[in-house]
Amino acid sequence: MNRLLKIALFLCLMTTLTSHAQVSRNFNKGSHELGLGNLGILYSNVGGFAVSANVRYQYYVLNRLSVGGFGFYNSIDEGEWMGLGPSASYILFTMRNWFGRLDQQITAAKFNGFEERMATLYGTSTLSVSYMPLDSNFFVGLGYAHSYALNKGEIIEPNGVQVLMGWFWR
């Protein structure tokens, strides 16, 4: 708990220290985001390594805060799974061409080739840092994703590193 409090305080400090003037127009209320190539390499204790493809849309309802939805497809040797659901993002900080983000997704999933106890409803939290070239609306980033089952008795633990890409527009 003490460690979590330190991380939360650090993130609040980063948000406070970056002035509002530095916040990119891409994160202002009314902006849109489309992640067309959200690729990831995941590891699960039930299936090993997986390759993931994801598409998501986000709408900024407030400066730095967006809501939206996503769909994905994952494949490994033992089977495949696909899912969709709502998502939310908060921009933690911006510094020149860089920004940090916290994402939360709730997934309704369908599995093929896995045991029946695999989670059909689970959450995923992602902490990422992304780079956006000046005068561009394209970004690329790297993040860590942690997933957890929301249904009692079901299992899923695909934690791993994700490569993020996307575009913004107004």
VEXMI-546817 format. One record per atom (N, C-alpha, C): atom name; residue number from 0; y, z, x. Coordinates in Angstrom, 2 decimals, always signed. Layout:
BEGIN
{a CA&k NUM&north Y&up Z&east X} $
...
//
This chain:
BEGIN
{a N&k 0&north -1.19&up +0.00&east +0.82} $
{a CA&k 0&north +0.00&up +0.00&east +0.00} $
{a C&k 0&north +1.25&up +0.00&east +0.86} $
{a N&k 1&north +1.23&up +0.78&east +1.95} $
{a CA&k 1&north +2.37&up +0.85&east +2.85} $
{a C&k 1&north +2.67&up -0.53&east +3.45} $
{a N&k 2&north +1.63&up -1.26&east +3.81} $
{a CA&k 2&north +1.79&up -2.60&east +4.38} $
{a C&k 2&north +2.40&up -3.56&east +3.36} $
{a N&k 3&north +1.95&up -3.48&east +2.12} $
{a CA&k 3&north +2.47&up -4.33&east +1.06} $
{a C&k 3&north +3.95&up -4.06&east +0.82} $
{a N&k 4&north +4.34&up -2.78&east +0.87} $
{a CA&k 4&north +5.74&up -2.41&east +0.70} $
{a C&k 4&north +6.61&up -2.99&east +1.82} $
{a N&k 5&north +6.11&up -2.96&east +3.06} $
{a CA&k 5&north +6.85&up -3.53&east +4.20} $
{a C&k 5&north +7.04&up -5.04&east +4.02} $
{a N&k 6&north +6.00&up -5.73&east +3.57} $
{a CA&k 6&north +6.09&up -7.18&east +3.34} $
{a C&k 6&north +7.12&up -7.46&east +2.25} $
{a N&k 7&north +7.07&up -6.72&east +1.15} $
{a CA&k 7&north +8.01&up -6.91&east +0.05} $
{a C&k 7&north +9.45&up -6.67&east +0.51} $
{a N&k 8&north +9.68&up -5.63&east +1.31} $
{a CA&k 8&north +11.02&up -5.36&east +1.82} $
{a C&k 8&north +11.51&up -6.47&east +2.75} $
{a N&k 9&north +10.61&up -6.98&east +3.59} $
{a CA&k 9&north +10.98&up -8.09&east +4.48} $
{a C&k 9&north +11.38&up -9.33&east +3.67} $
{a N&k 10&north +10.60&up -9.65&east +2.64} $
{a CA&k 10&north +10.91&up -10.83&east +1.82} $
{a C&k 10&north +12.23&up -10.65&east +1.08} $
{a N&k 11&north +12.50&up -9.44&east +0.58} $
{a CA&k 11&north +13.79&up -9.17&east -0.08} $
{a C&k 11&north +14.94&up -9.32&east +0.91} $
{a N&k 12&north +14.76&up -8.84&east +2.13} $
{a CA&k 12&north +15.78&up -8.96&east +3.17} $
{a C&k 12&north +16.06&up -10.42&east +3.49} $
{a N&k 13&north +14.99&up -11.23&east +3.62} $
{a CA&k 13&north +15.17&up -12.66&east +3.91} $
{a C&k 13&north +15.94&up -13.34&east +2.79} $
{a N&k 14&north +15.63&up -12.99&east +1.54} $
{a CA&k 14&north +16.33&up -13.57&east +0.40} $
{a C&k 14&north +17.79&up -13.18&east +0.40} $
{a N&k 15&north +18.09&up -11.93&east +0.72} $
{a CA&k 15&north +19.46&up -11.44&east +0.73} $
{a C&k 15&north +20.28&up -12.05&east +1.87} $
{a N&k 16&north +19.68&up -12.19&east +3.05} $
{a CA&k 16&north +20.42&up -12.67&east +4.21} $
{a C&k 16&north +20.77&up -14.15&east +4.15} $
{a N&k 17&north +20.00&up -14.92&east +3.41} $
{a CA&k 17&north +20.33&up -16.34&east +3.28} $
{a C&k 17&north +21.36&up -16.49&east +2.17} $
{a N&k 18&north +22.50&up -17.01&east +2.53} $
{a CA&k 18&north +23.59&up -17.09&east +1.55} $
{a C&k 18&north +23.29&up -18.12&east +0.47} $
{a N&k 19&north +23.92&up -17.92&east -0.69} $
{a CA&k 19&north +23.72&up -18.84&east -1.80} $
{a C&k 19&north +24.17&up -20.25&east -1.44} $
{a N&k 20&north +25.16&up -20.36&east -0.54} $
{a CA&k 20&north +25.66&up -21.68&east -0.14} $
{a C&k 20&north +24.59&up -22.49&east +0.57} $
{a N&k 21&north +23.63&up -21.84&east +1.21} $
{a CA&k 21&north +22.58&up -22.55&east +1.93} $
{a C&k 21&north +21.46&up -23.03&east +1.01} $
{a N&k 22&north +21.41&up -22.50&east -0.20} $
{a CA&k 22&north +20.32&up -22.87&east -1.10} $
{a C&k 22&north +20.44&up -24.35&east -1.44} $
{a N&k 23&north +19.39&up -25.07&east -1.18} $
{a CA&k 23&north +19.39&up -26.51&east -1.43} $
{a C&k 23&north +19.58&up -26.80&east -2.91} $
{a N&k 24&north +20.24&up -27.91&east -3.20} $
{a CA&k 24&north +20.43&up -28.32&east -4.59} $
{a C&k 24&north +19.09&up -28.54&east -5.28} $
{a N&k 25&north +18.04&up -28.74&east -4.49} $
{a CA&k 25&north +16.72&up -28.97&east -5.05} $
{a C&k 25&north +16.15&up -27.75&east -5.76} $
{a N&k 26&north +16.66&up -26.56&east -5.46} $
{a CA&k 26&north +16.12&up -25.34&east -6.06} $
{a C&k 26&north +17.04&up -24.79&east -7.14} $
{a N&k 27&north +18.02&up -25.56&east -7.57} $
{a CA&k 27&north +18.94&up -25.11&east -8.61} $
{a C&k 27&north +18.37&up -25.37&east -10.00} $
{a N&k 28&north +18.84&up -24.60&east -10.96} $
{a CA&k 28&north +18.43&up -24.75&east -12.36} $
{a C&k 28&north +18.56&up -26.21&east -12.78} $
{a N&k 29&north +17.55&up -26.72&east -13.45} $
{a CA&k 29&north +17.56&up -28.10&east -13.93} $
{a C&k 29&north +16.86&up -29.08&east -13.01} $
{a N&k 30&north +16.48&up -28.67&east -11.80} $
{a CA&k 30&north +15.77&up -29.56&east -10.87} $
{a C&k 30&north +14.30&up -29.67&east -11.25} $
{a N&k 31&north +13.67&up -30.76&east -10.81} $
{a CA&k 31&north +12.26&up -31.01&east -11.05} $
{a C&k 31&north +11.54&up -31.15&east -9.71} $
{a N&k 32&north +10.26&up -30.83&east -9.70} $
{a CA&k 32&north +9.44&up -31.00&east -8.50} $
{a C&k 32&north +8.11&up -31.61&east -8.90} $
{a N&k 33&north +7.64&up -32.58&east -8.11} $
{a CA&k 33&north +6.33&up -33.19&east -8.33} $
{a C&k 33&north +5.56&up -33.13&east -7.03} $
{a N&k 34&north +4.44&up -32.44&east -7.03} $
{a CA&k 34&north +3.55&up -32.40&east -5.87} $
{a C&k 34&north +2.44&up -33.41&east -6.08} $
{a N&k 35&north +2.52&up -34.54&east -5.40} $
{a CA&k 35&north +1.55&up -35.62&east -5.60} $
{a C&k 35&north +0.35&up -35.54&east -4.67} $
{a N&k 36&north +0.51&up -34.89&east -3.53} $
{a CA&k 36&north -0.58&up -34.86&east -2.56} $
{a C&k 36&north -0.88&up -33.47&east -2.09} $
{a N&k 37&north -0.99&up -32.54&east -3.01} $
{a CA&k 37&north -1.25&up -31.15&east -2.65} $
{a C&k 37&north -2.69&up -31.05&east -2.15} $
{a N&k 38&north -2.89&up -31.12&east -0.84} $
{a CA&k 38&north -4.22&up -31.15&east -0.26} $
{a C&k 38&north -4.55&up -29.81&east +0.35} $
{a N&k 39&north -5.81&up -29.43&east +0.32} $
{a CA&k 39&north -6.19&up -28.17&east +0.92} $
{a C&k 39&north -7.59&up -28.18&east +1.47} $
{a N&k 40&north -7.81&up -27.33&east +2.45} $
{a CA&k 40&north -9.15&up -27.05&east +2.95} $
{a C&k 40&north -9.38&up -25.58&east +2.65} $
{a N&k 41&north -10.36&up -25.29&east +1.81} $
{a CA&k 41&north -10.60&up -23.94&east +1.33} $
{a C&k 41&north -11.94&up -23.45&east +1.83} $
{a N&k 42&north -12.10&up -22.12&east +1.85} $
{a CA&k 42&north -13.40&up -21.54&east +2.15} $
{a C&k 42&north -13.78&up -20.57&east +1.05} $
{a N&k 43&north -14.98&up -20.67&east +0.55} $
{a CA&k 43&north -15.49&up -19.78&east -0.48} $
{a C&k 43&north -16.79&up -19.15&east +0.01} $
{a N&k 44&north -16.98&up -17.86&east -0.29} $
{a CA&k 44&north -18.23&up -17.21&east +0.11} $
{a C&k 44&north -19.42&up -17.73&east -0.70} $
{a N&k 45&north -19.18&up -18.45&east -1.79} $
{a CA&k 45&north -20.28&up -18.98&east -2.59} $
{a C&k 45&north -20.56&up -20.45&east -2.33} $
{a N&k 46&north -19.66&up -21.16&east -1.65} $
{a CA&k 46&north -19.90&up -22.58&east -1.47} $
{a C&k 46&north -19.51&up -23.13&east -0.12} $
{a N&k 47&north -18.96&up -22.31&east +0.76} $
{a CA&k 47&north -18.55&up -22.81&east +2.07} $
{a C&k 47&north -17.21&up -23.52&east +2.01} $
{a N&k 48&north -17.05&up -24.54&east +2.86} $
{a CA&k 48&north -15.78&up -25.26&east +2.92} $
{a C&k 48&north -15.68&up -26.29&east +1.80} $
{a N&k 49&north -14.46&up -26.45&east +1.28} $
{a CA&k 49&north -14.21&up -27.39&east +0.19} $
{a C&k 49&north -12.98&up -28.21&east +0.51} $
{a N&k 50&north -12.93&up -29.42&east -0.02} $
{a CA&k 50&north -11.75&up -30.27&east +0.07} $
{a C&k 50&north -11.15&up -30.33&east -1.33} $
{a N&k 51&north -9.82&up -30.20&east -1.40} $
{a CA&k 51&north -9.15&up -30.09&east -2.69} $
{a C&k 51&north -8.05&up -31.13&east -2.83} $
{a N&k 52&north -7.86&up -31.66&east -4.02} $
{a CA&k 52&north -6.73&up -32.53&east -4.35} $
{a C&k 52&north -6.06&up -31.96&east -5.58} $
{a N&k 53&north -4.73&up -31.89&east -5.56} $
{a CA&k 53&north -3.99&up -31.19&east -6.60} $
{a C&k 53&north -2.72&up -31.96&east -6.95} $
{a N&k 54&north -2.38&up -32.00&east -8.22} $
{a CA&k 54&north -1.12&up -32.57&east -8.68} $
{a C&k 54&north -0.43&up -31.49&east -9.50} $
{a N&k 55&north +0.88&up -31.29&east -9.26} $
{a CA&k 55&north +1.60&up -30.28&east -10.05} $
{a C&k 55&north +3.02&up -30.73&east -10.34} $
{a N&k 56&north +3.54&up -30.19&east -11.44} $
{a CA&k 56&north +4.92&up -30.43&east -11.85} $
{a C&k 56&north +5.58&up -29.07&east -12.05} $
{a N&k 57&north +6.81&up -28.90&east -11.52} $
{a CA&k 57&north +7.58&up -27.66&east -11.69} $
{a C&k 57&north +8.98&up -28.01&east -12.18} $
{a N&k 58&north +9.51&up -27.18&east -13.08} $
{a CA&k 58&north +10.88&up -27.30&east -13.56} $
{a C&k 58&north +11.61&up -26.00&east -13.25} $
{a N&k 59&north +12.78&up -26.09&east -12.62} $
{a CA&k 59&north +13.55&up -24.91&east -12.23} $
{a C&k 59&north +14.35&up -24.40&east -13.43} $
{a N&k 60&north +13.88&up -23.29&east -14.02} $
{a CA&k 60&north +14.53&up -22.70&east -15.19} $
{a C&k 60&north +15.73&up -21.85&east -14.77} $
{a N&k 61&north +15.73&up -21.35&east -13.56} $
{a CA&k 61&north +16.83&up -20.62&east -12.94} $
{a C&k 61&north +16.91&up -21.08&east -11.49} $
{a N&k 62&north +18.01&up -20.79&east -10.81} $
{a CA&k 62&north +18.07&up -21.08&east -9.38} $
{a C&k 62&north +16.93&up -20.34&east -8.69} $
{a N&k 63&north +16.13&up -21.06&east -7.91} $
{a CA&k 63&north +15.01&up -20.57&east -7.12} $
{a C&k 63&north +13.75&up -20.25&east -7.93} $
{a N&k 64&north +13.78&up -20.28&east -9.24} $
{a CA&k 64&north +12.62&up -19.92&east -10.06} $
{a C&k 64&north +12.19&up -21.11&east -10.91} $
{a N&k 65&north +10.92&up -21.50&east -10.78} $
{a CA&k 65&north +10.42&up -22.65&east -11.54} $
{a C&k 65&north +9.13&up -22.30&east -12.26} $
{a N&k 66&north +8.87&up -23.04&east -13.34} $
{a CA&k 66&north +7.61&up -22.94&east -14.08} $
{a C&k 66&north +7.08&up -24.36&east -14.28} $
{a N&k 67&north +5.79&up -24.46&east -14.49} $
{a CA&k 67&north +5.21&up -25.79&east -14.67} $
{a C&k 67&north +3.72&up -25.72&east -14.90} $
{a N&k 68&north +3.04&up -26.77&east -14.47} $
{a CA&k 68&north +1.60&up -26.86&east -14.65} $
{a C&k 68&north +0.98&up -27.69&east -13.55} $
{a N&k 69&north -0.35&up -27.67&east -13.47} $
{a CA&k 69&north -1.06&up -28.37&east -12.40} $
{a C&k 69&north -2.45&up -28.77&east -12.88} $
{a N&k 70&north -3.05&up -29.67&east -12.15} $
{a CA&k 70&north -4.44&up -30.06&east -12.32} $
{a C&k 70&north -5.04&up -30.31&east -10.95} $
{a N&k 71&north -6.35&up -30.07&east -10.77} $
{a CA&k 71&north -6.96&up -30.27&east -9.46} $
{a C&k 71&north -8.43&up -30.67&east -9.58} $
{a N&k 72&north -8.94&up -31.15&east -8.46} $
{a CA&k 72&north -10.36&up -31.47&east -8.31} $
{a C&k 72&north -10.78&up -31.01&east -6.92} $
{a N&k 73&north -11.89&up -30.26&east -6.82} $
{a CA&k 73&north -12.45&up -29.79&east -5.55} $
{a C&k 73&north -13.89&up -30.24&east -5.43} $
{a N&k 74&north -14.32&up -30.52&east -4.22} $
{a CA&k 74&north -15.69&up -30.95&east -4.00} $
{a C&k 74&north -16.26&up -30.32&east -2.74} $
{a N&k 75&north -17.51&up -29.85&east -2.82} $
{a CA&k 75&north -18.26&up -29.36&east -1.66} $
{a C&k 75&north -19.70&up -29.84&east -1.81} $
{a N&k 76&north -20.54&up -29.54&east -0.83} $
{a CA&k 76&north -21.93&up -30.00&east -0.87} $
{a C&k 76&north -22.69&up -29.53&east -2.10} $
{a N&k 77&north -22.47&up -28.28&east -2.51} $
{a CA&k 77&north -23.23&up -27.71&east -3.62} $
{a C&k 77&north -22.76&up -28.18&east -5.00} $
{a N&k 78&north -21.58&up -28.76&east -5.09} $
{a CA&k 78&north -21.09&up -29.18&east -6.40} $
{a C&k 78&north -19.61&up -29.49&east -6.39} $
{a N&k 79&north -19.03&up -29.44&east -7.56} $
{a CA&k 79&north -17.61&up -29.76&east -7.72} $
{a C&k 79&north -17.02&up -28.89&east -8.81} $
{a N&k 80&north -15.71&up -28.76&east -8.79} $
{a CA&k 80&north -15.04&up -28.10&east -9.89} $
{a C&k 80&north -13.67&up -28.69&east -10.08} $
{a N&k 81&north -13.20&up -28.61&east -11.31} $
{a CA&k 81&north -11.88&up -29.11&east -11.65} $
{a C&k 81&north -11.23&up -28.11&east -12.59} $
{a N&k 82&north -9.91&up -28.14&east -12.64} $
{a CA&k 82&north -9.22&up -27.19&east -13.49} $
{a C&k 82&north -7.78&up -27.57&east -13.72} $
{a N&k 83&north -7.15&up -26.83&east -14.61} $
{a CA&k 83&north -5.73&up -27.00&east -14.88} $
{a C&k 83&north -5.19&up -25.69&east -15.41} $
{a N&k 84&north -3.85&up -25.60&east -15.42} $
{a CA&k 84&north -3.24&up -24.38&east -15.93} $
{a C&k 84&north -1.76&up -24.31&east -15.62} $
{a N&k 85&north -1.14&up -23.20&east -16.02} $
{a CA&k 85&north +0.28&up -22.99&east -15.78} $
{a C&k 85&north +0.53&up -22.47&east -14.37} $
{a N&k 86&north +1.76&up -22.67&east -13.89} $
{a CA&k 86&north +2.14&up -22.17&east -12.57} $
{a C&k 86&north +3.60&up -21.73&east -12.59} $
{a N&k 87&north +3.95&up -20.90&east -11.62} $
{a CA&k 87&north +5.32&up -20.44&east -11.44} $
{a C&k 87&north +5.58&up -20.32&east -9.95} $
{a N&k 88&north +6.82&up -20.57&east -9.53} $
{a CA&k 88&north +7.20&up -20.50&east -8.12} $
{a C&k 88&north +8.53&up -19.79&east -7.96} $
{a N&k 89&north +8.68&up -19.09&east -6.86} $
{a CA&k 89&north +9.96&up -18.47&east -6.51} $
{a C&k 89&north +10.26&up -18.81&east -5.06} $
{a N&k 90&north +11.46&up -19.35&east -4.82} $
{a CA&k 90&north +11.89&up -19.68&east -3.46} $
{a C&k 90&north +12.40&up -18.39&east -2.81} $
{a N&k 91&north +11.70&up -17.93&east -1.78} $
{a CA&k 91&north +12.01&up -16.67&east -1.13} $
{a C&k 91&north +13.22&up -16.78&east -0.20} $
{a N&k 92&north +13.29&up -17.88&east +0.56} $
{a CA&k 92&north +14.41&up -18.06&east +1.48} $
{a C&k 92&north +14.58&up -19.54&east +1.80} $
{a N&k 93&north +15.78&up -19.90&east +2.24} $
{a CA&k 93&north +16.05&up -21.23&east +2.78} $
{a C&k 93&north +16.82&up -21.04&east +4.09} $
{a N&k 94&north +16.48&up -21.82&east +5.08} $
{a CA&k 94&north +17.17&up -21.83&east +6.37} $
{a C&k 94&north +17.18&up -23.26&east +6.89} $
{a N&k 95&north +18.35&up -23.85&east +6.87} $
{a CA&k 95&north +18.50&up -25.24&east +7.29} $
{a C&k 95&north +17.51&up -26.13&east +6.58} $
{a N&k 96&north +16.51&up -26.65&east +7.29} $
{a CA&k 96&north +15.54&up -27.57&east +6.70} $
{a C&k 96&north +14.28&up -26.86&east +6.19} $
{a N&k 97&north +14.22&up -25.55&east +6.26} $
{a CA&k 97&north +13.02&up -24.80&east +5.93} $
{a C&k 97&north +13.21&up -23.98&east +4.67} $
{a N&k 98&north +12.12&up -23.77&east +3.94} $
{a CA&k 98&north +12.15&up -22.84&east +2.81} $
{a C&k 98&north +10.79&up -22.16&east +2.67} $
{a N&k 99&north +10.82&up -20.93&east +2.19} $
{a CA&k 99&north +9.60&up -20.16&east +1.94} $
{a C&k 99&north +9.43&up -19.98&east +0.45} $
{a N&k 100&north +8.20&up -19.97&east +0.01} $
{a CA&k 100&north +7.92&up -19.95&east -1.42} $
{a C&k 100&north +6.71&up -19.06&east -1.72} $
{a N&k 101&north +6.77&up -18.42&east -2.88} $
{a CA&k 101&north +5.65&up -17.68&east -3.43} $
{a C&k 101&north +5.26&up -18.37&east -4.73} $
{a N&k 102&north +3.99&up -18.78&east -4.83} $
{a CA&k 102&north +3.48&up -19.47&east -6.02} $
{a C&k 102&north +2.41&up -18.62&east -6.70} $
{a N&k 103&north +2.35&up -18.73&east -8.02} $
{a CA&k 103&north +1.28&up -18.09&east -8.79} $
{a C&k 103&north +0.74&up -19.11&east -9.79} $
{a N&k 104&north -0.58&up -19.24&east -9.82} $
{a CA&k 104&north -1.23&up -20.15&east -10.76} $
{a C&k 104&north -2.31&up -19.41&east -11.53} $
{a N&k 105&north -2.50&up -19.77&east -12.77} $
{a CA&k 105&north -3.63&up -19.30&east -13.57} $
{a C&k 105&north -4.45&up -20.54&east -13.91} $
{a N&k 106&north -5.74&up -20.51&east -13.56} $
{a CA&k 106&north -6.58&up -21.69&east -13.66} $
{a C&k 106&north -7.69&up -21.51&east -14.68} $
{a N&k 107&north -7.84&up -22.50&east -15.54} $
{a CA&k 107&north -9.03&up -22.64&east -16.38} $
{a C&k 107&north -9.88&up -23.71&east -15.71} $
{a N&k 108&north -11.10&up -23.34&east -15.30} $
{a CA&k 108&north -11.90&up -24.23&east -14.45} $
{a C&k 108&north -13.24&up -24.57&east -15.08} $
{a N&k 109&north -13.79&up -25.71&east -14.68} $
{a CA&k 109&north -15.12&up -26.17&east -15.07} $
{a C&k 109&north -15.89&up -26.45&east -13.79} $
{a N&k 110&north -17.09&up -25.87&east -13.65} $
{a CA&k 110&north -17.91&up -26.01&east -12.46} $
{a C&k 110&north -19.15&up -26.82&east -12.75} $
{a N&k 111&north -19.57&up -27.64&east -11.80} $
{a CA&k 111&north -20.83&up -28.39&east -11.87} $
{a C&k 111&north -21.60&up -28.10&east -10.59} $
{a N&k 112&north -22.86&up -27.67&east -10.72} $
{a CA&k 112&north -23.71&up -27.43&east -9.56} $
{a C&k 112&north -23.62&up -26.01&east -9.02} $
{a N&k 113&north -22.90&up -25.11&east -9.68} $
{a CA&k 113&north -22.77&up -23.73&east -9.22} $
{a C&k 113&north -23.48&up -22.80&east -10.20} $
{a N&k 114&north -23.73&up -21.58&east -9.75} $
{a CA&k 114&north -24.35&up -20.60&east -10.64} $
{a C&k 114&north -23.41&up -20.28&east -11.81} $
{a N&k 115&north -23.96&up -19.75&east -12.88} $
{a CA&k 115&north -23.19&up -19.51&east -14.11} $
{a C&k 115&north -22.13&up -18.44&east -13.98} $
{a N&k 116&north -22.21&up -17.57&east -12.99} $
{a CA&k 116&north -21.26&up -16.47&east -12.86} $
{a C&k 116&north -19.93&up -16.89&east -12.21} $
{a N&k 117&north -19.78&up -18.15&east -11.88} $
{a CA&k 117&north -18.52&up -18.60&east -11.28} $
{a C&k 117&north -17.38&up -18.43&east -12.29} $
{a N&k 118&north -16.23&up -18.01&east -11.81} $
{a CA&k 118&north -15.09&up -17.72&east -12.68} $
{a C&k 118&north -14.58&up -18.98&east -13.36} $
{a N&k 119&north -14.45&up -18.91&east -14.67} $
{a CA&k 119&north -13.87&up -20.02&east -15.42} $
{a C&k 119&north -12.38&up -19.79&east -15.66} $
{a N&k 120&north -11.91&up -18.57&east -15.36} $
{a CA&k 120&north -10.49&up -18.24&east -15.47} $
{a C&k 120&north -10.14&up -17.39&east -14.26} $
{a N&k 121&north -9.22&up -17.88&east -13.42} $
{a CA&k 121&north -8.85&up -17.13&east -12.23} $
{a C&k 121&north -7.41&up -17.39&east -11.84} $
{a N&k 122&north -6.88&up -16.51&east -11.03} $
{a CA&k 122&north -5.52&up -16.64&east -10.53} $
{a C&k 122&north -5.51&up -16.99&east -9.06} $
{a N&k 123&north -4.45&up -17.64&east -8.62} $
{a CA&k 123&north -4.27&up -17.96&east -7.20} $
{a C&k 123&north -2.82&up -17.68&east -6.82} $
{a N&k 124&north -2.64&up -16.88&east -5.78} $
{a CA&k 124&north -1.31&up -16.60&east -5.21} $
{a C&k 124&north -1.21&up -17.31&east -3.88} $
{a N&k 125&north -0.11&up -18.02&east -3.66} $
{a CA&k 125&north +0.09&up -18.76&east -2.41} $
{a C&k 125&north +1.44&up -18.40&east -1.81} $
{a N&k 126&north +1.44&up -18.12&east -0.52} $
{a CA&k 126&north +2.66&up -17.88&east +0.25} $
{a C&k 126&north +2.76&up -19.02&east +1.25} $
{a N&k 127&north +3.86&up -19.78&east +1.22} $
{a CA&k 127&north +3.97&up -20.97&east +2.06} $
{a C&k 127&north +5.35&up -21.10&east +2.68} $
{a N&k 128&north +5.40&up -21.88&east +3.76} $
{a CA&k 128&north +6.65&up -22.27&east +4.41} $
{a C&k 128&north +6.63&up -23.79&east +4.49} $
{a N&k 129&north +7.76&up -24.42&east +4.09} $
{a CA&k 129&north +7.83&up -25.88&east +4.05} $
{a C&k 129&north +9.05&up -26.40&east +4.79} $
{a N&k 130&north +8.96&up -27.65&east +5.23} $
{a CA&k 130&north +10.03&up -28.33&east +5.94} $
{a C&k 130&north +10.51&up -29.50&east +5.09} $
{a N&k 131&north +11.84&up -29.63&east +4.97} $
{a CA&k 131&north +12.44&up -30.74&east +4.24} $
{a C&k 131&north +13.49&up -31.39&east +5.14} $
{a N&k 132&north +13.31&up -32.65&east +5.53} $
{a CA&k 132&north +14.33&up -33.33&east +6.36} $
{a C&k 132&north +15.69&up -33.33&east +5.66} $
{a N&k 133&north +16.76&up -33.28&east +6.44} $
{a CA&k 133&north +18.11&up -33.32&east +5.87} $
{a C&k 133&north +18.30&up -34.59&east +5.05} $
{a N&k 134&north +19.08&up -34.48&east +3.98} $
{a CA&k 134&north +19.37&up -35.61&east +3.09} $
{a C&k 134&north +18.11&up -36.26&east +2.54} $
{a N&k 135&north +17.10&up -35.46&east +2.30} $
{a CA&k 135&north +15.84&up -35.96&east +1.75} $
{a C&k 135&north +15.45&up -35.12&east +0.55} $
{a N&k 136&north +14.60&up -35.67&east -0.29} $
{a CA&k 136&north +14.05&up -34.88&east -1.39} $
{a C&k 136&north +12.54&up -34.67&east -1.22} $
{a N&k 137&north +12.01&up -35.02&east -0.06} $
{a CA&k 137&north +10.59&up -34.89&east +0.27} $
{a C&k 137&north +10.38&up -33.63&east +1.12} $
{a N&k 138&north +9.26&up -32.92&east +0.89} $
{a CA&k 138&north +8.94&up -31.78&east +1.74} $
{a C&k 138&north +7.46&up -31.78&east +2.09} $
{a N&k 139&north +7.13&up -31.10&east +3.19} $
{a CA&k 139&north +5.75&up -30.88&east +3.61} $
{a C&k 139&north +5.68&up -29.44&east +4.10} $
{a N&k 140&north +4.57&up -28.77&east +3.81} $
{a CA&k 140&north +4.47&up -27.37&east +4.19} $
{a C&k 140&north +3.05&up -26.91&east +4.41} $
{a N&k 141&north +2.94&up -25.64&east +4.77} $
{a CA&k 141&north +1.67&up -25.00&east +5.05} $
{a C&k 141&north +1.68&up -23.63&east +4.41} $
{a N&k 142&north +0.58&up -23.24&east +3.79} $
{a CA&k 142&north +0.54&up -21.95&east +3.13} $
{a C&k 142&north -0.84&up -21.34&east +3.11} $
{a N&k 143&north -0.90&up -20.06&east +2.76} $
{a CA&k 143&north -2.16&up -19.35&east +2.61} $
{a C&k 143&north -2.36&up -19.04&east +1.13} $
{a N&k 144&north -3.52&up -19.37&east +0.60} $
{a CA&k 144&north -3.83&up -19.15&east -0.82} $
{a C&k 144&north -4.94&up -18.12&east -0.97} $
{a N&k 145&north -4.75&up -17.20&east -1.90} $
{a CA&k 145&north -5.77&up -16.19&east -2.22} $
{a C&k 145&north -6.07&up -16.29&east -3.71} $
{a N&k 146&north -7.36&up -16.47&east -4.05} $
{a CA&k 146&north -7.78&up -16.58&east -5.44} $
{a C&k 146&north -8.61&up -15.38&east -5.85} $
{a N&k 147&north -8.55&up -15.05&east -7.15} $
{a CA&k 147&north -9.26&up -13.88&east -7.67} $
{a C&k 147&north -9.65&up -14.14&east -9.12} $
{a N&k 148&north -10.85&up -13.67&east -9.49} $
{a CA&k 148&north -11.39&up -13.86&east -10.84} $
{a C&k 148&north -10.62&up -13.01&east -11.84} $
{a N&k 149&north -10.36&up -13.55&east -13.03} $
{a CA&k 149&north -9.70&up -12.82&east -14.10} $
{a C&k 149&north -10.69&up -12.35&east -15.16} $
{a N&k 150&north -11.90&up -12.92&east -15.16} $
{a CA&k 150&north -12.95&up -12.50&east -16.10} $
{a C&k 150&north -13.87&up -11.51&east -15.39} $
{a N&k 151&north -14.10&up -10.37&east -16.01} $
{a CA&k 151&north -14.96&up -9.35&east -15.42} $
{a C&k 151&north -16.38&up -9.88&east -15.22} $
{a N&k 152&north -16.94&up -9.61&east -14.06} $
{a CA&k 152&north -18.31&up -10.02&east -13.76} $
{a C&k 152&north -18.44&up -11.41&east -13.18} $
{a N&k 153&north -17.38&up -12.19&east -13.19} $
{a CA&k 153&north -17.44&up -13.53&east -12.60} $
{a C&k 153&north -16.96&up -13.47&east -11.16} $
{a N&k 154&north -17.32&up -14.46&east -10.38} $
{a CA&k 154&north -16.98&up -14.46&east -8.96} $
{a C&k 154&north -16.25&up -15.74&east -8.57} $
{a N&k 155&north -15.31&up -15.61&east -7.69} $
{a CA&k 155&north -14.68&up -16.75&east -7.01} $
{a C&k 155&north -13.82&up -16.19&east -5.90} $
{a N&k 156&north -13.95&up -16.74&east -4.72} $
{a CA&k 156&north -13.14&up -16.29&east -3.60} $
{a C&k 156&north -12.76&up -17.46&east -2.69} $
{a N&k 157&north -12.19&up -18.54&east -3.23} $
{a CA&k 157&north -11.78&up -19.63&east -2.34} $
{a C&k 157&north -10.42&up -19.35&east -1.70} $
{a N&k 158&north -10.42&up -18.62&east -0.61} $
{a CA&k 158&north -9.19&up -18.32&east +0.13} $
{a C&k 158&north -9.05&up -19.34&east +1.25} $
{a N&k 159&north -7.83&up -19.73&east +1.55} $
{a CA&k 159&north -7.69&up -20.66&east +2.66} $
{a C&k 159&north -6.30&up -21.19&east +2.85} $
{a N&k 160&north -6.19&up -22.06&east +3.82} $
{a CA&k 160&north -4.94&up -22.69&east +4.19} $
{a C&k 160&north -4.77&up -23.96&east +3.37} $
{a N&k 161&north -3.54&up -24.20&east +2.91} $
{a CA&k 161&north -3.25&up -25.41&east +2.15} $
{a C&k 161&north -2.12&up -26.18&east +2.82} $
{a N&k 162&north -2.23&up -27.49&east +2.76} $
{a CA&k 162&north -1.14&up -28.38&east +3.16} $
{a C&k 162&north -0.45&up -28.83&east +1.88} $
{a N&k 163&north +0.87&up -28.65&east +1.81} $
{a CA&k 163&north +1.64&up -28.93&east +0.60} $
{a C&k 163&north +2.59&up -30.09&east +0.84} $
{a N&k 164&north +2.73&up -30.97&east -0.14} $
{a CA&k 164&north +3.69&up -32.07&east -0.08} $
{a C&k 164&north +4.29&up -32.26&east -1.46} $
{a N&k 165&north +5.50&up -32.78&east -1.53} $
{a CA&k 165&north +6.08&up -33.04&east -2.84} $
{a C&k 165&north +7.46&up -33.62&east -2.76} $
{a N&k 166&north +8.03&up -33.88&east -3.94} $
{a CA&k 166&north +9.35&up -34.47&east -4.08} $
{a C&k 166&north +10.15&up -33.69&east -5.12} $
{a N&k 167&north +11.47&up -33.68&east -4.93} $
{a CA&k 167&north +12.38&up -33.07&east -5.89} $
{a C&k 167&north +13.28&up -34.15&east -6.47} $
{a N&k 168&north +13.75&up -33.94&east -7.69} $
{a CA&k 168&north +14.77&up -34.80&east -8.27} $
{a C&k 168&north +15.52&up -34.01&east -9.34} $
{a N&k 169&north +16.66&up -34.50&east -9.69} $
{a CA&k 169&north +17.50&up -33.88&east -10.72} $
{a C&k 169&north +17.63&up -34.78&east -11.91} $
//
